[in-house]
Amino acid sequence: MKKLVIVTLSAILGCVAPQLLLAQGDAAAGQAKSALCATCHGADGNSQLAENPKLAGQNASYLIKQIQDYQSGARSNLIMAGMVAALTEQDIEDIAAWYSSQQVTLQGADAESLELGQTLYRAGIKELSIAACSACHSPTGIGNAPAGFPSLSGQHPEYTLLQLKAFRSGERQNDQSAMMRSVVERLTDQELEALASYVSGLN
């Protein structure tokens, strides 16, 4: 029995360790290196423009993956591809460490869609075999850093909605094992809007 527990723990830690090792940047160095990023994402990662994502409080491991995906082309965006092209591995880790150390500003969910958004986030849709968002992104919306699932708490609803629709259409495909695409492919615009609004105030 002891041997089984040790083997299981080793397997779990083996999966988690690479993600954790990726997030060992220097936040102070990252602050200096993020000066250009601040133009769109804000000095502390709380962007003022709804179409630009907030990076403050985001899991470092998720930020690292997204920057690497922009570099490789796995996630397509001409502006971001140009912005991150010259970043080294250390630069990426430092910038991720800086933004993950910041506090995200929260917003308020639309009262009219609050109930629908909360139901989808916390329970999913059993009849369609759609899992609850909270299963991966946590009940409070902080995500799951070791697993690479992003924090959603406080994110601009406009940005979140754009990403949900991009996953649904297949325009964005850098989700692990197509998990996001399979979850949102059967959701309506109204349901996606409710979800995007709900997570903007989740904490």
C-alpha positions in Angstrom: 0.0 0.0 0.0 2.8 2.4 0.9 4.5 1.7 -2.4 1.3 2.5 -4.3 1.0 5.8 -2.4 4.6 6.7 -3.2 4.3 5.8 -6.9 1.0 7.8 -7.2 2.6 10.8 -5.5 5.6 10.6 -7.7 3.5 10.5 -10.8 1.5 13.5 -9.6 4.6 15.5 -8.7 6.2 14.5 -12.0 3.3 16.2 -13.8 3.2 19.3 -11.6 7.0 19.9 -11.2 7.7 21.1 -14.8 4.9 23.7 -14.5 6.2 24.9 -11.2 9.7 25.2 -12.5 8.5 27.4 -15.3 7.3 30.0 -12.9 10.5 30.8 -11.1 11.1 34.3 -12.5 12.3 37.4 -10.8 9.3 39.8 -10.3 11.5 42.9 -9.8 13.4 42.2 -13.1 10.0 41.5 -14.7 8.7 44.9 -13.7 11.5 46.6 -15.7 11.1 44.2 -18.6 7.4 44.8 -18.8 7.6 48.5 -19.6 6.5 47.9 -23.2 3.7 45.5 -22.1 2.3 48.3 -19.9 1.2 50.2 -23.0 -1.7 47.8 -23.5 -1.9 45.9 -20.3 -1.3 48.6 -17.7 1.7 49.2 -15.5 0.4 46.7 -12.9 -1.4 44.4 -15.4 -4.8 46.0 -14.9 -5.5 47.1 -18.5 -7.9 50.0 -19.0 -9.0 48.8 -22.4 -11.6 46.0 -22.4 -10.2 44.3 -25.4 -6.8 43.9 -23.8 -6.7 41.3 -21.0 -5.8 42.0 -17.5 -2.6 40.1 -16.6 -2.5 41.1 -12.9 -2.9 38.1 -10.6 -2.7 35.7 -13.5 -1.0 32.4 -12.9 2.7 32.7 -13.9 2.7 29.2 -15.5 -0.3 30.2 -17.7 1.3 33.5 -18.7 4.5 31.7 -19.7 2.6 29.2 -21.9 0.7 32.0 -23.6 3.8 34.0 -24.4 5.5 30.8 -25.7 2.5 30.0 -27.8 2.6 33.5 -29.3 6.3 33.0 -30.1 5.7 29.6 -31.7 2.5 30.5 -33.5 0.3 28.1 -31.6 -1.7 31.1 -30.6 -2.2 33.6 -33.4 -2.0 37.3 -32.9 0.2 39.5 -35.1 0.7 42.2 -32.5 1.6 39.9 -29.7 3.8 37.8 -31.9 5.9 40.9 -32.7 5.9 42.0 -29.1 7.3 38.8 -27.7 9.5 37.6 -30.6 12.8 38.7 -28.9 12.0 37.6 -25.4 14.3 35.0 -23.9 13.1 32.3 -21.6 14.3 34.3 -18.6 12.6 37.4 -19.8 9.3 35.5 -20.1 9.6 34.0 -16.6 10.5 37.4 -15.1 7.5 39.1 -16.8 5.2 36.4 -15.7 6.5 36.6 -12.2 5.8 40.3 -12.1 2.3 40.2 -13.4 1.3 37.2 -11.2 2.5 39.1 -8.1 0.0 41.9 -8.8 -3.5 42.3 -7.6 -6.3 42.2 -10.2 -9.0 44.8 -9.9 -12.5 43.2 -9.7 -15.5 44.3 -11.7 -19.2 43.6 -11.2 -21.3 41.1 -13.0 -24.5 42.1 -14.9 -27.4 41.5 -12.5 -29.7 40.3 -15.3 -27.4 37.5 -16.3 -26.0 36.7 -12.8 -28.1 33.6 -12.2 -27.4 32.1 -15.6 -23.7 32.8 -15.3 -23.4 31.4 -11.8 -25.3 28.2 -12.8 -23.1 27.6 -15.8 -19.9 28.3 -13.9 -20.7 26.2 -10.8 -22.8 23.4 -12.2 -22.4 23.3 -16.0 -25.2 21.7 -18.0 -25.7 18.1 -17.1 -28.1 17.3 -20.0 -25.4 18.3 -22.5 -22.5 16.8 -20.5 -20.9 20.2 -20.1 -18.7 20.4 -17.1 -18.8 23.2 -14.5 -16.1 25.9 -15.2 -15.3 25.8 -11.5 -13.9 22.3 -11.9 -10.8 23.7 -13.7 -10.9 27.4 -12.8 -11.7 26.9 -9.1 -14.9 28.1 -7.2 -13.3 31.5 -6.7 -12.0 31.9 -10.3 -8.3 31.8 -9.4 -7.6 28.9 -11.7 -5.2 26.1 -11.1 -1.6 27.1 -11.6 0.1 23.6 -11.5 -2.4 22.3 -14.1 -2.0 25.4 -16.3 -5.6 26.6 -16.0 -5.9 30.4 -15.9 -7.4 32.7 -13.3 -10.6 34.3 -14.6 -11.4 36.5 -11.6 -11.7 40.2 -12.5 -11.1 39.7 -16.2 -12.7 42.2 -18.6 -16.0 40.5 -19.7 -15.5 41.8 -23.3 -12.1 40.0 -23.5 -13.3 36.8 -21.9 -16.3 36.7 -24.3 -13.9 37.2 -27.3 -11.8 34.2 -26.2 -14.8 32.0 -25.5 -16.1 32.7 -29.0 -12.7 32.1 -30.5 -12.5 28.7 -28.8 -16.1 27.9 -30.0 -15.3 28.8 -33.6 -12.0 27.0 -33.5 -10.1 30.2 -34.2 -8.2 29.7 -31.0 -6.8 26.2 -30.5 -4.0 26.3 -27.9 -6.2 24.8 -25.1 -4.9 21.6 -23.5 -6.5 18.5 -25.2 -9.1 20.8 -26.8 -10.8 21.1 -23.4 -12.1 24.6 -23.8 -13.3 24.0 -27.4 -15.3 20.9 -26.3 -16.9 22.8 -23.4 -18.0 25.9 -25.3 -18.9 24.4 -28.6 -22.6 23.8 -27.5 -23.1 27.1 -25.6 -25.1 29.9 -27.0 -24.1 33.5 -27.3 -26.3 34.4 -24.3 -24.7 31.7 -22.2 -21.2 32.8 -23.1 -22.1 36.4 -22.3 -23.5 35.4 -18.9 -20.3 33.5 -18.1 -18.0 36.3 -19.2 -20.0 38.7 -17.1 -20.1 36.4 -14.1 -16.3 35.8 -13.9 -15.5 39.5 -14.1 -16.7 39.9 -10.5 -15.8 36.5 -9.2 -13.4 36.3 -6.3 
